[in-house]
Amino acid sequence: MLTREIFGTAHGEPVELITLSNRRGMKVVLLTYGASIRSICVPDRDGRLGDVALAPATWQDYLDKPQYFGP
């Protein structure tokens, strides 16, 4: 499944979140801003989803800290 939504704007252009998901619960969220990864959620062996990607907390953090690699 694929969904799209507006996340913010950069240089006057809209930035979208594109979410790809499957029936097993895996989900990947990408930004159209440099094809940045927002999250990668995968189920563990008990089926609980966990986000394994490091990403800024807010849209402003993407703009202020483009070199972000974790907390």
N, C-alpha and C positions, 0 to 999 in steps of 0.2 A: 504494500500500500504506500502511496505517496501523498503527502499533504504539503501545502505551502501557506505561509502567513508572513505578513510584514513584521519585521523586527526593529527596524530603525531606518535612518537615512545617512548616507555618506556622500559628500560632495553633491548634494542636491538630488541624489538618486535613491530610490528605495532599496533597502537591503532585506532580503527574504530569508526566512528559516525554511529549509526543505527537510522534511522528515520522511525517512524510509523505514518501514517496519515489516515484520513478517509474522506469521501465525504462532511462532514459538516464543514471541515476546521480544526478540532482538529489535533494537531501534537505533538508528543513526540520525543525528540532526546536524545539518550543514548550513553554513551561512553563504549567501551569494557574494559576500565580501571576501574576496580572495580564496574562495572555497574553504573557509575555515571550518574546522570541526567544532561543534558546540557540545555534543555529547555522543557517547557510544554506550548504550545500555544493553547488557547481556545477562541472561539468567545464569545463576550458579547451579551447582548440582542438585540443589533443593528447589530450583525454580524461582528463587528470589532475584529480582532485577537489581543490578548495580551499575552505576555509571563509572566507566573505566577511563574516561578522557579527562585531561586537565584543560580547563577553559576558564576565561574570565567570567566573573559573576554577572556583570551588566554590560549593556551595549556601550556605554561610555568607557568602560574599561578596555574594550576592544580598540576604541579610538585613541585612548590615552596611553595604552601600553601594548603596542602591536607585537612586541617581542615576548609576551607573556608565556611562561612555561610552567606555571603552577604556583601554589601559595607561597 
